[in-house]
């Protein structure tokens, strides 16, 4: 079957959105009829000349909205009962694309093709794709009191503040916490409050990288960092990761002339390995010799379950070449949108200015509440409770993987953090993820986080948000799929 859809790579609209819009319109307009079987994601990707992740992202959205349904062993079909009114869809379609073509900048064009960092969550599924916190164990009453107290200070949080680097008491609380927990010796003057680690990475890229500059990244590595540096015109150099972290010995050859290296040393994303002490020393030596900057993203270092904690790179740095990035998205909740950057003295003023010109300041009410939460000890009490909870959930996931998949699974990166990686005996990650979605389990392979060749069957398993029974149910379903695949 050939679908009546055309994709325009030169358009400012991402390909996954073009496919979603085109297929949705074709269904409602009757050009693709209810009950019709769609081509496989592989066949459709080959026919349209796009990646399979583009197809699966569009299919997942249409599935969640009730346009498509999947049947195990049979394929994907158009639903018989469609959710939308055709006339309403036509009206929206007429409004879309009716204006002039708008030329994008190089930065905009790179973003237009990027697509979402991950496909949307599908209601009713067990979603293993990332390490979201356990929202049901959040200290709502304590946080509510902190928000209320901050809001009662009439007028204190309504206007811009004179210091775009953030609320001074919060910066002080962060500096004190990092000194105790991560051996990051800094003062409040070194801390800049940002809207999450993603803004931190973007600010660093803007102030340090010119188009064409080489930037070294872990392979595989965090997709958000890859896209941010690429959008700023960087020449991305992929440096492999092994059991001891990034291959520092390859930086001199594979990233010659690099201005910057981005690393996640405490719990590498996505593989979860920890950068060894020896490689930390080597990385700092390389940066000094190469006149380069190290961006240390310590996104979930608060959770470590085996071995002695290893100090942050920033705490070991003696040449002021490490920019330390942290976030409260993992330790508190993602919607808080508060992160921080600890900057070495040579970059302090320019990073402060970049933050001011980016968005003036991060929301002050939440900063005040978080500062009070930390000063009262609520933050570290919450961390202690979560470490105990996540340790137990990690063990439950490992037990389920061993029981339902057995010797066919290889687990890596489980000593710390809120996720681990499991290598399953499948040759096609996209096909297995599609089958898993049909079985009610959402998976994310590490494939999207590779700049070059990926490892088939390598999946991220976030365990922090799921209770033991939910994880056992999800892994049991995957085990059944794997057994079915062997028949």
MARMI-212406 format. One record per residue (C-alpha): residue number from 0; x negated, z, y. Coordinates in steps of 0.1 Angstrom, whole numbers, plus 2048, in hexadecimal, padded with zeros to 3 digits. Layout:
BEGIN
r seq NUM	c1 X	c3 Z	c2 Y;
...
This chain:
BEGIN
r seq 0	c1 800	c3 800	c2 800;
r seq 1	c1 7F3	c3 7F7	c2 823;
r seq 2	c1 7FE	c3 80E	c2 83F;
r seq 3	c1 809	c3 7FE	c2 860;
r seq 4	c1 7EF	c3 812	c2 874;
r seq 5	c1 7D3	c3 806	c2 88A;
r seq 6	c1 7B7	c3 81C	c2 897;
r seq 7	c1 7A3	c3 815	c2 8B6;
r seq 8	c1 780	c3 825	c2 8B5;
r seq 9	c1 77B	c3 81D	c2 8DA;
r seq 10	c1 79A	c3 830	c2 8E4;
r seq 11	c1 798	c3 852	c2 8F5;
r seq 12	c1 7AF	c3 860	c2 8DB;
r seq 13	c1 79E	c3 870	c2 8BC;
r seq 14	c1 7A2	c3 85C	c2 89C;
r seq 15	c1 7B3	c3 878	c2 889;
r seq 16	c1 7CD	c3 87A	c2 8A6;
r seq 17	c1 7D2	c3 854	c2 8A5;
r seq 18	c1 7D9	c3 855	c2 880;
r seq 19	c1 7F0	c3 873	c2 883;
r seq 20	c1 804	c3 862	c2 8A0;
r seq 21	c1 805	c3 840	c2 88E;
r seq 22	c1 810	c3 84D	c2 86D;
r seq 23	c1 82A	c3 865	c2 87C;
r seq 24	c1 839	c3 849	c2 890;
r seq 25	c1 839	c3 832	c2 872;
r seq 26	c1 84C	c3 84C	c2 85E;
r seq 27	c1 867	c3 853	c2 877;
r seq 28	c1 86B	c3 82F	c2 881;
r seq 29	c1 870	c3 825	c2 85C;
r seq 30	c1 852	c3 80F	c2 858;
r seq 31	c1 846	c3 828	c2 83F;
r seq 32	c1 865	c3 834	c2 82B;
r seq 33	c1 86E	c3 856	c2 81C;
r seq 34	c1 861	c3 85B	c2 7F9;
r seq 35	c1 846	c3 841	c2 7FD;
r seq 36	c1 824	c3 84A	c2 7ED;
r seq 37	c1 807	c3 848	c2 805;
r seq 38	c1 7E4	c3 83C	c2 7FC;
r seq 39	c1 7CA	c3 855	c2 7F2;
r seq 40	c1 7B4	c3 864	c2 80D;
r seq 41	c1 797	c3 851	c2 7FF;
r seq 42	c1 7A8	c3 830	c2 7FE;
r seq 43	c1 7B7	c3 835	c2 821;
r seq 44	c1 795	c3 83F	c2 82F;
r seq 45	c1 785	c3 81F	c2 821;
r seq 46	c1 7A2	c3 809	c2 82E;
r seq 47	c1 7A1	c3 818	c2 851;
r seq 48	c1 77B	c3 81C	c2 853;
r seq 49	c1 77C	c3 841	c2 85B;
r seq 50	c1 770	c3 861	c2 84A;
r seq 51	c1 786	c3 872	c2 830;
r seq 52	c1 785	c3 892	c2 846;
r seq 53	c1 798	c3 87D	c2 860;
r seq 54	c1 7B3	c3 874	c2 846;
r seq 55	c1 7B6	c3 898	c2 838;
r seq 56	c1 7B9	c3 8A7	c2 85A;
r seq 57	c1 7D6	c3 88F	c2 863;
r seq 58	c1 7E7	c3 894	c2 841;
r seq 59	c1 7E4	c3 8BA	c2 844;
r seq 60	c1 7F6	c3 8BA	c2 866;
r seq 61	c1 811	c3 8A3	c2 85A;
r seq 62	c1 815	c3 8B8	c2 83B;
r seq 63	c1 819	c3 8D8	c2 84F;
r seq 64	c1 833	c3 8C7	c2 865;
r seq 65	c1 848	c3 8BB	c2 848;
r seq 66	c1 841	c3 896	c2 849;
r seq 67	c1 82C	c3 895	c2 829;
r seq 68	c1 82E	c3 8A6	c2 808;
r seq 69	c1 814	c3 8A8	c2 7EC;
r seq 70	c1 81B	c3 8A8	c2 7C7;
r seq 71	c1 800	c3 8B4	c2 7AF;
r seq 72	c1 7F2	c3 897	c2 79B;
r seq 73	c1 809	c3 87E	c2 7AC;
r seq 74	c1 7FD	c3 87B	c2 7D0;
r seq 75	c1 80A	c3 87E	c2 7F3;
r seq 76	c1 82D	c3 872	c2 7FC;
r seq 77	c1 843	c3 86E	c2 81B;
r seq 78	c1 85D	c3 88A	c2 81C;
r seq 79	c1 881	c3 880	c2 816;
r seq 80	c1 88E	c3 897	c2 831;
r seq 81	c1 87C	c3 891	c2 851;
r seq 82	c1 87A	c3 8AD	c2 86C;
r seq 83	c1 87B	c3 898	c2 88C;
r seq 84	c1 895	c3 884	c2 89E;
r seq 85	c1 88A	c3 860	c2 8A0;
r seq 86	c1 896	c3 85B	c2 8C4;
r seq 87	c1 883	c3 879	c2 8D0;
r seq 88	c1 864	c3 86D	c2 8C0;
r seq 89	c1 868	c3 84A	c2 8CF;
r seq 90	c1 86C	c3 85A	c2 8F1;
r seq 91	c1 84C	c3 86D	c2 8ED;
r seq 92	c1 83A	c3 84F	c2 8DF;
r seq 93	c1 845	c3 83A	c2 8FD;
r seq 94	c1 836	c3 853	c2 915;
r seq 95	c1 815	c3 854	c2 901;
r seq 96	c1 7FE	c3 837	c2 907;
r seq 97	c1 813	c3 829	c2 923;
r seq 98	c1 7FA	c3 830	c2 93E;
r seq 99	c1 7D9	c3 820	c2 948;
r seq 100	c1 7BA	c3 821	c2 932;
r seq 101	c1 7A3	c3 83C	c2 93F;
r seq 102	c1 77D	c3 838	c2 93B;
r seq 103	c1 76D	c3 857	c2 92D;
r seq 104	c1 74A	c3 864	c2 934;
r seq 105	c1 730	c3 865	c2 919;
r seq 106	c1 738	c3 88A	c2 915;
r seq 107	c1 75D	c3 883	c2 913;
r seq 108	c1 759	c3 867	c2 8FA;
r seq 109	c1 745	c3 87D	c2 8E3;
r seq 110	c1 761	c3 897	c2 8E4;
r seq 111	c1 77C	c3 87E	c2 8DF;
r seq 112	c1 76E	c3 874	c2 8BD;
r seq 113	c1 766	c3 898	c2 8B3;
r seq 114	c1 789	c3 8A3	c2 8A7;
r seq 115	c1 792	c3 8C7	c2 8A2;
r seq 116	c1 778	c3 8E1	c2 896;
r seq 117	c1 790	c3 8E6	c2 879;
r seq 118	c1 7B2	c3 8D9	c2 86E;
r seq 119	c1 7D0	c3 8EF	c2 877;
r seq 120	c1 7DA	c3 90B	c2 860;
r seq 121	c1 7F7	c3 903	c2 849;
r seq 122	c1 812	c3 91E	c2 846;
r seq 123	c1 817	c3 92C	c2 823;
r seq 124	c1 7F4	c3 924	c2 817;
r seq 125	c1 7D7	c3 93B	c2 80E;
r seq 126	c1 7BD	c3 930	c2 828;
r seq 127	c1 799	c3 937	c2 81D;
r seq 128	c1 78A	c3 920	c2 837;
r seq 129	c1 77A	c3 939	c2 84F;
r seq 130	c1 771	c3 95D	c2 855;
r seq 131	c1 78E	c3 96A	c2 86A;
r seq 132	c1 791	c3 990	c2 86F;
r seq 133	c1 7AA	c3 9A6	c2 85D;
r seq 134	c1 7C5	c3 9A7	c2 878;
r seq 135	c1 7DA	c3 9BF	c2 864;
r seq 136	c1 7BF	c3 9D9	c2 867;
r seq 137	c1 7B9	c3 9D6	c2 88D;
r seq 138	c1 7BC	c3 9F7	c2 8A0;
r seq 139	c1 7DA	c3 9EB	c2 8B4;
r seq 140	c1 7E3	c3 A0D	c2 8C3;
r seq 141	c1 7BF	c3 A14	c2 8D0;
r seq 142	c1 7BD	c3 9F1	c2 8DF;
r seq 143	c1 7E0	c3 9F4	c2 8EE;
r seq 144	c1 7D5	c3 A14	c2 900;
r seq 145	c1 7B6	c3 A03	c2 90E;
r seq 146	c1 7C9	c3 9E5	c2 91B;
r seq 147	c1 7E3	c3 9FC	c2 92B;
r seq 148	c1 7C9	c3 A12	c2 93C;
r seq 149	c1 7B7	c3 9F3	c2 949;
r seq 150	c1 7D8	c3 9E4	c2 956;
r seq 151	c1 7E2	c3 A04	c2 968;
r seq 152	c1 7C5	c3 A00	c2 980;
r seq 153	c1 7DA	c3 9ED	c2 998;
r seq 154	c1 7C9	c3 9CF	c2 9A8;
r seq 155	c1 7A7	c3 9D6	c2 997;
r seq 156	c1 7AA	c3 9B8	c2 980;
r seq 157	c1 7BF	c3 9A0	c2 994;
r seq 158	c1 7A3	c3 98F	c2 9A9;
r seq 159	c1 782	c3 97F	c2 9A3;
r seq 160	c1 766	c3 998	c2 99E;
r seq 161	c1 746	c3 995	c2 9B2;
r seq 162	c1 731	c3 992	c2 992;
r seq 163	c1 739	c3 974	c2 97D;
r seq 164	c1 722	c3 982	c2 961;
r seq 165	c1 73E	c3 99A	c2 958;
r seq 166	c1 74C	c3 9BD	c2 95B;
r seq 167	c1 72D	c3 9D3	c2 95F;
r seq 168	c1 73A	c3 9F0	c2 948;
r seq 169	c1 740	c3 9D7	c2 92C;
r seq 170	c1 71D	c3 9C8	c2 931;
r seq 171	c1 70F	c3 9EB	c2 92F;
r seq 172	c1 723	c3 9F3	c2 910;
r seq 173	c1 717	c3 9D3	c2 8FF;
r seq 174	c1 6F3	c3 9D9	c2 908;
r seq 175	c1 6F4	c3 9FC	c2 8FA;
r seq 176	c1 705	c3 9F0	c2 8DA;
r seq 177	c1 6ED	c3 9D4	c2 8D4;
r seq 178	c1 6CF	c3 9EC	c2 8D8;
r seq 179	c1 6DD	c3 A03	c2 8BD;
r seq 180	c1 6EB	c3 9E9	c2 8A5;
r seq 181	c1 6D5	c3 9CB	c2 8A8;
r seq 182	c1 6B4	c3 9D7	c2 8B8;
r seq 183	c1 6BB	c3 9C1	c2 8D6;
r seq 184	c1 6AA	c3 9D3	c2 8F2;
r seq 185	c1 6BC	c3 9C8	c2 912;
r seq 186	c1 6CD	c3 9D5	c2 931;
r seq 187	c1 6EF	c3 9CD	c2 93F;
r seq 188	c1 6DE	c3 9B6	c2 957;
r seq 189	c1 6D4	c3 99F	c2 93A;
r seq 190	c1 6F7	c3 99C	c2 92D;
r seq 191	c1 710	c3 981	c2 938;
r seq 192	c1 734	c3 983	c2 92C;
r seq 193	c1 742	c3 961	c2 921;
r seq 194	c1 762	c3 954	c2 911;
r seq 195	c1 756	c3 955	c2 8EE;
r seq 196	c1 736	c3 948	c2 8DD;
r seq 197	c1 741	c3 924	c2 8E2;
r seq 198	c1 73E	c3 927	c2 907;
r seq 199	c1 71D	c3 938	c2 904;
r seq 200	c1 70F	c3 91B	c2 8F0;
r seq 201	c1 71D	c3 902	c2 909;
r seq 202	c1 70E	c3 914	c2 927;
r seq 203	c1 6EC	c3 915	c2 915;
r seq 204	c1 6EE	c3 8F0	c2 90D;
r seq 205	c1 6F7	c3 8E7	c2 931;
r seq 206	c1 6DA	c3 8FB	c2 941;
r seq 207	c1 6BF	c3 8F1	c2 928;
r seq 208	c1 6C7	c3 8CF	c2 919;
r seq 209	c1 6C3	c3 8AC	c2 929;
r seq 210	c1 6D1	c3 88D	c2 918;
r seq 211	c1 6B9	c3 883	c2 8FD;
r seq 212	c1 6A8	c3 8A5	c2 8F9;
r seq 213	c1 6A2	c3 8AF	c2 8D5;
r seq 214	c1 6B5	c3 8CD	c2 8C8;
r seq 215	c1 6AF	c3 8DC	c2 8A6;
r seq 216	c1 6CD	c3 8E8	c2 892;
r seq 217	c1 6D1	c3 8F8	c2 870;
r seq 218	c1 6DC	c3 8DF	c2 854;
r seq 219	c1 6F8	c3 8E7	c2 84D;
r seq 220	c1 701	c3 8F9	c2 86C;
r seq 221	c1 71D	c3 904	c2 883;
r seq 222	c1 732	c3 8E6	c2 88D;
r seq 223	c1 73B	c3 8F4	c2 8AF;
r seq 224	c1 716	c3 8F5	c2 8B8;
r seq 225	c1 70F	c3 8D2	c2 8AB;
r seq 226	c1 72B	c3 8C3	c2 8C0;
r seq 227	c1 722	c3 8D6	c2 8DF;
r seq 228	c1 6FE	c3 8CC	c2 8DF;
r seq 229	c1 707	c3 8A8	c2 8D6;
r seq 230	c1 721	c3 8A6	c2 8F2;
r seq 231	c1 705	c3 8B0	c2 90A;
r seq 232	c1 6F1	c3 893	c2 8FE;
r seq 233	c1 6D8	c3 8A5	c2 8E7;
r seq 234	c1 6C5	c3 893	c2 8CC;
r seq 235	c1 6CF	c3 8A9	c2 8AE;
r seq 236	c1 6B4	c3 8B0	c2 895;
r seq 237	c1 6C1	c3 8BF	c2 874;
r seq 238	c1 6A9	c3 8D9	c2 864;
r seq 239	c1 6B2	c3 8E3	c2 840;
r seq 240	c1 6BD	c3 906	c2 836;
r seq 241	c1 6B2	c3 916	c2 816;
r seq 242	c1 6B6	c3 939	c2 807;
r seq 243	c1 6A0	c3 948	c2 822;
r seq 244	c1 6B1	c3 936	c2 83F;
r seq 245	c1 6A6	c3 919	c2 855;
r seq 246	c1 686	c3 907	c2 84A;
r seq 247	c1 670	c3 911	c2 867;
r seq 248	c1 653	c3 8FE	c2 858;
r seq 249	c1 665	c3 8DD	c2 85E;
r seq 250	c1 66B	c3 8E3	c2 883;
r seq 251	c1 649	c3 8D5	c2 88E;
r seq 252	c1 64F	c3 8B4	c2 87C;
r seq 253	c1 675	c3 8AF	c2 87B;
r seq 254	c1 67C	c3 8BD	c2 89D;
r seq 255	c1 65C	c3 8B4	c2 8B0;
r seq 256	c1 661	c3 8B9	c2 8D5;
r seq 257	c1 682	c3 8CD	c2 8D1;
r seq 258	c1 68C	c3 8E0	c2 8F0;
r seq 259	c1 6A2	c3 8F8	c2 8DC;
r seq 260	c1 6AB	c3 904	c2 8BA;
r seq 261	c1 6CD	c3 913	c2 8B2;
r seq 262	c1 6CE	c3 92B	c2 895;
r seq 263	c1 6E6	c3 945	c2 884;
r seq 264	c1 6CB	c3 95B	c2 874;
r seq 265	c1 6DF	c3 97A	c2 86A;
r seq 266	c1 6FA	c3 967	c2 856;
r seq 267	c1 6F3	c3 942	c2 857;
r seq 268	c1 712	c3 92D	c2 85D;
r seq 269	c1 71F	c3 91F	c2 846;
r seq 270	c1 708	c3 928	c2 829;
r seq 271	c1 706	c3 94D	c2 831;
r seq 272	c1 6E1	c3 952	c2 829;
r seq 273	c1 6CB	c3 96A	c2 83E;
r seq 274	c1 6AC	c3 95E	c2 850;
r seq 275	c1 68F	c3 970	c2 840;
r seq 276	c1 678	c3 987	c2 854;
r seq 277	c1 65A	c3 970	c2 84F;
r seq 278	c1 66E	c3 951	c2 85B;
r seq 279	c1 67A	c3 965	c2 87A;
r seq 280	c1 655	c3 96B	c2 883;
r seq 281	c1 64D	c3 947	c2 87D;
r seq 282	c1 66A	c3 93B	c2 892;
r seq 283	c1 660	c3 94F	c2 8AF;
r seq 284	c1 63C	c3 942	c2 8AC;
r seq 285	c1 649	c3 91E	c2 8AB;
r seq 286	c1 65F	c3 923	c2 8CA;
r seq 287	c1 641	c3 930	c2 8DE;
r seq 288	c1 62A	c3 915	c2 8D2;
r seq 289	c1 644	c3 8F9	c2 8D8;
r seq 290	c1 650	c3 907	c2 8FA;
r seq 291	c1 673	c3 908	c2 8EB;
r seq 292	c1 691	c3 920	c2 8EE;
r seq 293	c1 6A2	c3 930	c2 8D0;
r seq 294	c1 6C8	c3 935	c2 8D2;
r seq 295	c1 6D1	c3 951	c2 8BA;
r seq 296	c1 6F6	c3 952	c2 8B1;
r seq 297	c1 6FC	c3 974	c2 8A2;
r seq 298	c1 721	c3 96D	c2 89D;
r seq 299	c1 729	c3 986	c2 880;
r seq 300	c1 70A	c3 99B	c2 87C;
r seq 301	c1 71F	c3 9BB	c2 87D;
r seq 302	c1 728	c3 9B7	c2 859;
r seq 303	c1 70B	c3 9BA	c2 840;
r seq 304	c1 710	c3 9C6	c2 81C;
r seq 305	c1 6EF	c3 9C4	c2 80A;
r seq 306	c1 6CB	c3 9CA	c2 814;
r seq 307	c1 6BD	c3 9DA	c2 834;
r seq 308	c1 6C8	c3 9CC	c2 855;
r seq 309	c1 6AF	c3 9B3	c2 865;
r seq 310	c1 6AA	c3 9B7	c2 88B;
r seq 311	c1 6B7	c3 99A	c2 8A0;
r seq 312	c1 69E	c3 980	c2 8AB;
r seq 313	c1 6A3	c3 98B	c2 8CF;
r seq 314	c1 696	c3 9AD	c2 8C7;
r seq 315	c1 676	c3 99E	c2 8B7;
r seq 316	c1 670	c3 986	c2 8D3;
r seq 317	c1 652	c3 98D	c2 8EA;
r seq 318	c1 651	c3 96C	c2 8FD;
r seq 319	c1 674	c3 96C	c2 90B;
r seq 320	c1 680	c3 94D	c2 8F9;
r seq 321	c1 69E	c3 959	c2 8E7;
r seq 322	c1 6C2	c3 957	c2 8F4;
r seq 323	c1 6D9	c3 96E	c2 8E1;
r seq 324	c1 6FD	c3 965	c2 8DC;
r seq 325	c1 718	c3 97D	c2 8D0;
r seq 326	c1 73E	c3 97D	c2 8CE;
r seq 327	c1 75B	c3 995	c2 8C9;
r seq 328	c1 76F	c3 97B	c2 8B7;
r seq 329	c1 764	c3 988	c2 895;
r seq 330	c1 762	c3 9AD	c2 89C;
r seq 331	c1 782	c3 9AF	c2 8B1;
r seq 332	c1 798	c3 990	c2 8B0;
r seq 333	c1 794	c3 96B	c2 8B9;
r seq 334	c1 7AE	c3 96A	c2 8D5;
r seq 335	c1 79B	c3 984	c2 8E9;
r seq 336	c1 783	c3 968	c2 8F4;
r seq 337	c1 767	c3 97F	c2 8FE;
r seq 338	c1 743	c3 978	c2 8F4;
r seq 339	c1 721	c3 97F	c2 904;
r seq 340	c1 6FF	c3 970	c2 90A;
r seq 341	c1 6E0	c3 985	c2 90D;
r seq 342	c1 6C7	c3 970	c2 920;
r seq 343	c1 6A2	c3 973	c2 925;
r seq 344	c1 696	c3 97A	c2 948;
r seq 345	c1 68B	c3 955	c2 950;
r seq 346	c1 6AF	c3 949	c2 949;
r seq 347	c1 6C3	c3 965	c2 958;
r seq 348	c1 6CC	c3 957	c2 97A;
r seq 349	c1 6D4	c3 934	c2 96E;
r seq 350	c1 6EA	c3 93F	c2 952;
r seq 351	c1 6FC	c3 957	c2 96A;
r seq 352	c1 702	c3 939	c2 981;
r seq 353	c1 70D	c3 922	c2 965;
r seq 354	c1 727	c3 93C	c2 95A;
r seq 355	c1 734	c3 93E	c2 97E;
r seq 356	c1 738	c3 919	c2 982;
r seq 357	c1 747	c3 915	c2 95F;
r seq 358	c1 765	c3 92C	c2 964;
r seq 359	c1 75D	c3 946	c2 97F;
r seq 360	c1 762	c3 963	c2 967;
r seq 361	c1 771	c3 96D	c2 946;
r seq 362	c1 793	c3 980	c2 948;
r seq 363	c1 78B	c3 9A2	c2 957;
r seq 364	c1 7A9	c3 9B6	c2 948;
r seq 365	c1 79C	c3 9B0	c2 925;
r seq 366	c1 779	c3 9B8	c2 92F;
r seq 367	c1 783	c3 9D9	c2 93D;
r seq 368	c1 797	c3 9E2	c2 91E;
r seq 369	c1 77A	c3 9D8	c2 907;
r seq 370	c1 762	c3 9ED	c2 91C;
r seq 371	c1 778	c3 A0B	c2 918;
r seq 372	c1 77D	c3 A04	c2 8F3;
r seq 373	c1 757	c3 A03	c2 8EE;
r seq 374	c1 750	c3 A21	c2 904;
r seq 375	c1 769	c3 A37	c2 8F1;
r seq 376	c1 759	c3 A2E	c2 8D0;
r seq 377	c1 777	c3 A1A	c2 8C4;
r seq 378	c1 763	c3 9FA	c2 8BF;
r seq 379	c1 749	c3 A09	c2 8A7;
r seq 380	c1 764	c3 A1D	c2 895;
r seq 381	c1 776	c3 9FC	c2 88F;
r seq 382	c1 756	c3 9EB	c2 883;
r seq 383	c1 750	c3 A07	c2 86A;
r seq 384	c1 773	c3 A04	c2 85C;
r seq 385	c1 770	c3 9DE	c2 85A;
r seq 386	c1 74F	c3 9E0	c2 848;
r seq 387	c1 75E	c3 9F5	c2 82C;
r seq 388	c1 77D	c3 9DE	c2 82A;
r seq 389	c1 769	c3 9BE	c2 82A;
r seq 390	c1 750	c3 9CB	c2 811;
r seq 391	c1 76D	c3 9D1	c2 7F9;
r seq 392	c1 77D	c3 9AF	c2 800;
r seq 393	c1 75C	c3 99E	c2 7FA;
r seq 394	c1 759	c3 9AF	c2 7D8;
r seq 395	c1 77D	c3 9A5	c2 7D0;
r seq 396	c1 776	c3 980	c2 7D8;
r seq 397	c1 755	c3 980	c2 7C4;
r seq 398	c1 768	c3 990	c2 7A6;
r seq 399	c1 783	c3 976	c2 7A8;
r seq 400	c1 76B	c3 959	c2 7AA;
r seq 401	c1 758	c3 966	c2 78B;
r seq 402	c1 778	c3 96C	c2 778;
r seq 403	c1 78C	c3 94C	c2 77F;
r seq 404	c1 76F	c3 934	c2 783;
r seq 405	c1 753	c3 945	c2 770;
r seq 406	c1 731	c3 935	c2 76B;
r seq 407	c1 73C	c3 916	c2 77C;
r seq 408	c1 73A	c3 926	c2 79F;
r seq 409	c1 71A	c3 92D	c2 7B3;
r seq 410	c1 71E	c3 945	c2 7D0;
r seq 411	c1 706	c3 947	c2 7EE;
r seq 412	c1 706	c3 95A	c2 80E;
r seq 413	c1 71A	c3 978	c2 803;
r seq 414	c1 703	c3 994	c2 810;
r seq 415	c1 712	c3 995	c2 833;
r seq 416	c1 72D	c3 988	c2 84A;
r seq 417	c1 751	c3 97F	c2 844;
r seq 418	c1 74E	c3 960	c2 82D;
r seq 419	c1 739	c3 954	c2 810;
r seq 420	c1 733	c3 931	c2 802;
r seq 421	c1 73D	c3 928	c2 7DF;
r seq 422	c1 730	c3 908	c2 7CE;
r seq 423	c1 74B	c3 8FB	c2 7B6;
r seq 424	c1 747	c3 8E1	c2 79A;
r seq 425	c1 757	c3 8C4	c2 7AD;
r seq 426	c1 749	c3 8A3	c2 7B7;
r seq 427	c1 760	c3 89C	c2 7D4;
r seq 428	c1 766	c3 8B8	c2 7ED;
r seq 429	c1 781	c3 8A6	c2 800;
r seq 430	c1 795	c3 89D	c2 7E1;
r seq 431	c1 793	c3 8C1	c2 7D4;
r seq 432	c1 79D	c3 8CF	c2 7F6;
r seq 433	c1 7BB	c3 8B8	c2 7F6;
r seq 434	c1 7C5	c3 8C3	c2 7D3;
r seq 435	c1 7C0	c3 8E8	c2 7DE;
r seq 436	c1 7D7	c3 8E3	c2 7FC;
r seq 437	c1 7F2	c3 8D6	c2 7E4;
r seq 438	c1 7ED	c3 8F6	c2 7D1;
r seq 439	c1 7F2	c3 90B	c2 7F0;
r seq 440	c1 7CD	c3 912	c2 7F7;
r seq 441	c1 7BA	c3 906	c2 816;
r seq 442	c1 795	c3 900	c2 812;
r seq 443	c1 779	c3 8F5	c2 829;
r seq 444	c1 75A	c3 8E4	c2 81A;
r seq 445	c1 739	c3 8E7	c2 82B;
r seq 446	c1 738	c3 8C1	c2 82E;
r seq 447	c1 743	c3 8C0	c2 852;
r seq 448	c1 727	c3 8D7	c2 85C;
r seq 449	c1 70C	c3 8BF	c2 84F;
r seq 450	c1 6FB	c3 8A6	c2 866;
r seq 451	c1 6EE	c3 894	c2 847;
r seq 452	c1 6F5	c3 895	c2 822;
r seq 453	c1 70B	c3 8B1	c2 816;
r seq 454	c1 70F	c3 8C3	c2 7F5;
r seq 455	c1 72F	c3 8BB	c2 7E2;
r seq 456	c1 745	c3 8D8	c2 7D7;
r seq 457	c1 737	c3 8F0	c2 7F1;
r seq 458	c1 754	c3 904	c2 801;
r seq 459	c1 757	c3 920	c2 81B;
r seq 460	c1 76B	c3 93F	c2 80F;
r seq 461	c1 775	c3 956	c2 82B;
r seq 462	c1 77E	c3 978	c2 81C;
r seq 463	c1 783	c3 990	c2 839;
r seq 464	c1 7A8	c3 988	c2 841;
r seq 465	c1 7B5	c3 987	c2 81D;
r seq 466	c1 7BE	c3 9A5	c2 807;
r seq 467	c1 7B3	c3 9A6	c2 7E3;
r seq 468	c1 7D3	c3 999	c2 7D3;
r seq 469	c1 7D4	c3 97B	c2 7EB;
r seq 470	c1 7B0	c3 971	c2 7E4;
r seq 471	c1 7B6	c3 975	c2 7BE;
r seq 472	c1 7D5	c3 95F	c2 7C0;
r seq 473	c1 7C2	c3 944	c2 7D4;
r seq 474	c1 7A4	c3 944	c2 7BE;
r seq 475	c1 7BA	c3 943	c2 79E;
r seq 476	c1 7CB	c3 923	c2 7AC;
r seq 477	c1 7A9	c3 913	c2 7B2;
r seq 478	c1 79E	c3 91D	c2 78F;
r seq 479	c1 7BC	c3 90B	c2 780;
r seq 480	c1 7B4	c3 8EC	c2 795;
r seq 481	c1 791	c3 8EB	c2 788;
r seq 482	c1 79D	c3 8EF	c2 764;
r seq 483	c1 7B6	c3 8D3	c2 769;
r seq 484	c1 79A	c3 8BD	c2 776;
r seq 485	c1 786	c3 8C1	c2 756;
r seq 486	c1 7A3	c3 8B4	c2 740;
